[in-house]
Amino acid sequence: MKIAKWLKRIGMLLLLIVILVLMTGFIFEEISRSKAEKIHPDGQLEEVDNHKMHYLRKGTGGPTVVFETAFDPAGHLQWYHIQQNLPQTFTTFSYDRSGILWSERGTNAKTGEKIAEELHTLLENSKVPKPYILVGHSFGGMLTRFFVKKYPEEVAGVVLVDSQYPADEKYLSPELYTMVNQGLPVGFLKFANTFGAARLMFSNMFPATAQYQYQNSLMPALLYKSADATLEEQDQMKSIKTEAAKINSFGSVPLFVITAGDQTRYNSFIKDQKIKNEILTAWDKMQKDLLNLSTDSRQIIAEKSGHYINQDQPEIIADAVNDMVKKITAK
């Protein structure tokens, strides 16, 4: 009887502690959001389909290098350091997709076609010079297909950075396909975002070096703005991949395919050597297949990089961009 009474008291105490922690987290999150609302955008805002979208523009003159981010709540911040170091003799343009960082969500569906249309309107309204060179990382690389299909006459070149391959079921076993496409835990992350845990989880999203100090200060502060839209993109991922797989040619548009080459990049989270070998082999085949998108294509291996080449070896992306600019301006 006494044991049951003590267990009940301990249970009540634990419940009170949990409630106190959640209340503290919720208050912390609300205060942090209030402070974040006072942070001024580092770029400009432009009206697109009755909502404002944020972009960061550097340099002058054409062509315009347009950066498309991965499935990532950091938006344009993933390209920030690269933009700072590229020449100012041509225009570079990074942006936040609707609902990410400083871009308002708007009402358009999160489809590949609508994302391309919004980007095109943003480019038109911001009056950057044509033609465009599209640089897309991972999910962003897959999204470039929709832009090229809809506005082929405005695209002068494409640089894919360890791009996602939409028909990955062709190269993955059913078990591995399920593993790599399982996605983020939506319910948990929404809960964590409400009670302040998410900003702690993403506090070191970028390398802890001086080069990324700006991104590391902004990312956790503004995460709450990006979380819902990022998860919404995940909800639409399957249908976007299905539609992207149907777009299998860029014609003769020059294409560079930058591929991660670090053979140890999965070691930290995949222990089974057989699975590691399978995914490395499959990714290599998918990256080589991307070369078939254009009759004028070249692969570049980033030997020391994992998936985030823009952090591991940003100089390789910068060199590819410079080479692409030279290639299309020499015509």
C-alpha positions in Angstrom: 0.0 0.0 0.0 2.8 2.4 1.0 4.7 1.5 -2.2 1.7 2.3 -4.4 1.3 5.6 -2.6 5.0 6.5 -3.1 4.8 5.5 -6.8 1.8 7.7 -7.2 3.7 10.7 -5.6 6.7 10.1 -7.8 4.5 9.9 -10.9 2.9 13.2 -9.9 6.3 14.8 -9.3 7.6 13.6 -12.7 4.4 15.0 -14.4 4.9 18.3 -12.7 8.5 18.4 -13.8 7.5 17.7 -17.4 4.8 20.4 -17.3 7.3 22.9 -15.9 9.9 22.0 -18.6 7.3 22.4 -21.3 6.1 25.7 -20.0 9.6 27.0 -19.7 10.4 25.8 -23.2 7.2 27.4 -24.6 8.0 30.8 -22.9 11.6 30.6 -24.1 10.4 29.9 -27.7 7.9 32.8 -27.6 10.5 35.3 -26.3 13.0 34.0 -28.9 10.5 34.5 -31.7 9.7 38.0 -30.6 13.4 38.9 -30.8 13.8 37.2 -34.1 11.0 39.3 -35.6 13.3 42.3 -35.2 16.0 40.8 -37.3 16.2 42.7 -40.6 16.5 40.6 -43.8 20.0 40.6 -45.3 18.5 40.9 -48.8 15.4 42.4 -50.4 11.7 41.5 -50.5 9.7 41.4 -53.7 6.0 40.8 -54.3 5.2 37.4 -55.9 1.6 36.2 -56.3 0.3 38.4 -53.4 3.0 37.5 -50.9 6.5 38.7 -50.3 9.6 36.6 -51.2 13.1 37.3 -50.0 16.3 37.2 -52.2 19.9 38.2 -51.9 21.6 39.7 -54.9 25.3 40.3 -55.5 27.2 41.6 -58.5 26.0 43.3 -61.6 25.5 42.4 -65.2 24.7 39.1 -66.9 24.4 36.3 -66.7 22.6 35.7 -63.4 23.6 32.7 -61.4 20.5 31.5 -59.6 21.0 29.3 -56.5 18.3 26.7 -55.6 18.6 25.3 -52.1 18.1 21.7 -51.0 15.3 20.3 -48.8 16.6 22.6 -46.0 15.2 25.2 -43.6 18.3 27.4 -44.0 17.2 28.7 -47.4 19.6 31.1 -49.1 22.0 30.9 -46.1 23.4 27.7 -47.6 24.8 29.8 -50.5 25.7 32.9 -48.5 29.5 32.3 -48.2 29.8 31.2 -51.8 28.1 34.4 -53.0 30.4 36.6 -51.0 33.5 35.0 -52.7 32.2 34.9 -56.3 33.3 37.7 -58.7 31.1 40.8 -58.9 31.3 41.0 -62.6 28.1 38.9 -63.0 25.0 38.7 -60.9 24.4 36.0 -58.3 21.0 35.4 -56.8 19.9 33.2 -53.9 16.5 33.2 -52.4 14.2 31.6 -49.8 11.3 29.5 -51.2 7.9 30.4 -49.9 7.6 29.9 -46.2 11.3 29.7 -45.7 13.2 32.2 -43.5 12.0 35.7 -44.7 9.8 34.6 -47.5 6.1 34.6 -46.7 4.2 31.3 -47.3 1.6 32.6 -49.7 -1.2 30.3 -51.0 0.4 28.5 -54.0 0.7 24.7 -53.8 4.2 23.2 -53.1 4.5 21.6 -56.5 7.6 21.6 -58.7 5.9 23.7 -61.3 4.6 26.3 -58.9 8.0 26.6 -57.2 9.5 27.2 -60.7 6.8 29.8 -61.5 7.4 31.6 -58.2 11.1 31.7 -58.8 10.6 33.0 -62.3 8.3 35.8 -61.2 10.7 36.7 -58.4 13.5 37.0 -61.0 11.4 39.0 -63.3 10.2 41.4 -60.6 13.7 41.9 -59.2 14.9 42.8 -62.7 18.1 40.7 -62.7 19.7 40.2 -66.2 19.1 37.2 -68.3 20.1 34.5 -69.2 20.1 32.4 -66.1 22.6 29.7 -64.8 20.8 27.5 -62.4 22.7 26.0 -59.5 20.7 23.4 -57.5 21.8 21.3 -54.6 20.1 18.0 -53.8 16.3 18.6 -53.8 17.1 22.0 -55.4 18.9 20.2 -58.2 15.7 18.2 -58.9 13.7 21.4 -58.9 15.8 22.9 -61.7 14.1 20.4 -64.1 10.8 22.2 -63.7 12.4 25.6 -64.4 14.3 24.4 -67.5 11.1 22.8 -68.9 9.0 25.9 -68.4 11.5 28.5 -69.4 14.1 26.8 -71.6 14.9 29.9 -73.7 16.0 31.7 -70.5 18.4 29.1 -69.2 22.0 29.2 -70.4 23.5 26.6 -68.1 22.8 24.2 -65.2 25.1 23.2 -62.3 23.8 20.2 -60.3 25.4 19.9 -56.8 25.1 16.3 -55.6 21.6 16.5 -57.0 18.7 14.2 -55.9 17.7 11.7 -58.6 13.9 11.6 -58.9 13.6 8.0 -60.1 15.9 6.5 -57.4 13.8 3.3 -57.1 15.6 2.3 -60.4 18.9 1.9 -58.5 17.9 1.1 -54.9 16.6 -2.1 -53.4 13.1 -1.9 -51.9 14.6 -1.9 -48.4 17.1 0.8 -49.1 14.6 2.9 -51.0 12.3 2.8 -47.9 15.2 3.8 -45.7 16.4 6.8 -47.7 12.9 8.1 -48.3 11.4 7.8 -44.8 11.7 11.5 -44.2 11.7 13.6 -41.0 9.4 12.8 -38.0 6.8 15.5 -38.7 4.9 15.2 -35.4 8.0 15.3 -33.2 9.5 18.2 -35.0 6.3 20.3 -34.8 6.2 19.6 -31.1 9.9 20.5 -30.7 9.4 23.7 -32.7 6.5 24.8 -30.4 8.5 24.2 -27.1 11.9 25.5 -28.1 13.7 22.3 -28.6 14.0 22.6 -32.4 16.2 25.7 -32.3 18.6 23.9 -29.9 18.7 20.8 -32.2 19.6 23.0 -35.2 22.0 25.3 -33.4 25.1 23.9 -35.2 23.7 23.3 -38.6 26.8 24.9 -40.2 30.5 24.3 -39.4 31.7 26.0 -36.2 34.1 28.3 -38.0 34.3 32.0 -38.4 33.2 31.7 -42.1 29.8 30.4 -40.9 29.4 32.5 -37.8 26.6 34.6 -39.5 24.7 31.5 -40.6 25.0 29.8 -37.3 23.6 32.9 -35.5 20.6 33.3 -37.8 19.6 29.6 -38.4 18.4 28.8 -34.9 16.8 32.2 -34.5 14.7 31.9 -37.7 14.1 28.2 -37.7 10.5 28.6 -36.5 9.7 30.5 -39.7 11.0 27.7 -41.9 9.9 24.6 -40.1 6.3 24.3 -41.3 7.1 25.0 -45.0 10.0 22.6 -45.0 7.8 19.8 -43.6 5.2 20.8 -46.2 7.8 20.3 -48.9 8.5 16.8 -47.5 4.8 16.0 -47.7 4.9 16.8 -51.4 8.3 15.2 -52.1 6.9 12.0 -53.6 4.6 13.8 -56.1 7.4 16.2 -57.0 9.8 13.3 -57.7 7.2 11.6 -59.9 6.7 14.7 -62.0 10.5 15.5 -62.1 11.2 12.0 -63.4 9.2 12.8 -66.5 11.5 15.8 -67.4 14.5 13.9 -68.7 16.2 16.3 -71.1 17.7 19.8 -71.0 18.5 19.5 -74.7 21.9 21.0 -75.4 21.9 23.3 -72.3 25.5 23.0 -70.8 25.4 20.9 -67.7 27.9 20.3 -64.9 27.2 17.5 -62.5 29.2 17.9 -59.2 29.2 14.7 -57.2 30.3 14.0 -53.6 33.3 11.7 -53.6 34.1 11.0 -50.0 33.7 7.3 -49.7 33.4 7.5 -45.8 30.5 10.0 -45.8 28.0 7.5 -44.5 30.2 5.9 -41.8 28.7 8.0 -39.0 25.2 6.7 -39.4 25.3 3.5 -41.4 27.2 0.7 -39.8 26.3 -2.1 -42.1 29.0 -2.3 -44.8 26.8 -4.0 -47.3 24.2 -1.2 -47.1 27.0 1.4 -47.3 28.4 -0.2 -50.4 24.9 -0.4 -52.0 24.1 3.2 -51.4 27.5 4.4 -52.6 27.2 2.3 -55.8 23.6 3.4 -56.4 24.4 7.1 -55.9 27.4 6.9 -58.3 25.1 5.4 -61.0 22.4 8.0 -60.4 24.9 10.8 -60.7 26.3 9.4 -63.9 22.7 9.1 -65.3 22.2 12.8 -64.6 24.8 13.5 -67.3 22.2 12.2 -69.8 20.0 15.2 -69.2 22.1 17.2 -71.6 24.1 16.6 -74.8 26.7 18.9 -73.4 27.5 17.6 -69.9 30.5 17.1 -67.6 30.9 15.4 -64.2 33.1 16.9 -61.4 34.0 14.8 -58.4 34.4 16.5 -55.1 36.7 14.0 -53.6 36.7 15.3 -50.0 33.0 16.1 -49.8 29.9 14.5 -48.4 26.5 15.6 -49.5 26.9 19.2 -48.4 29.6 20.1 -50.9 28.7 23.7 -50.5 30.1 23.4 -46.9 32.9 20.8 -47.4 34.4 22.1 -50.6 32.7 25.4 -51.6 35.6 26.3 -53.9 34.6 23.5 -56.3 31.1 25.0 -56.7 32.7 28.5 -57.2 35.1 27.1 -59.8 32.2 25.4 -61.6 30.1 28.6 -61.6 33.0 30.6 -63.0 33.7 28.0 -65.7 30.0 27.9 -66.7 30.0 31.7 -66.9 33.0 31.7 -69.1 31.6 28.9 -71.3 28.3 30.6 -72.1 29.8 34.2 -72.5 32.4 32.9 -74.9 29.7 31.8 -77.4 
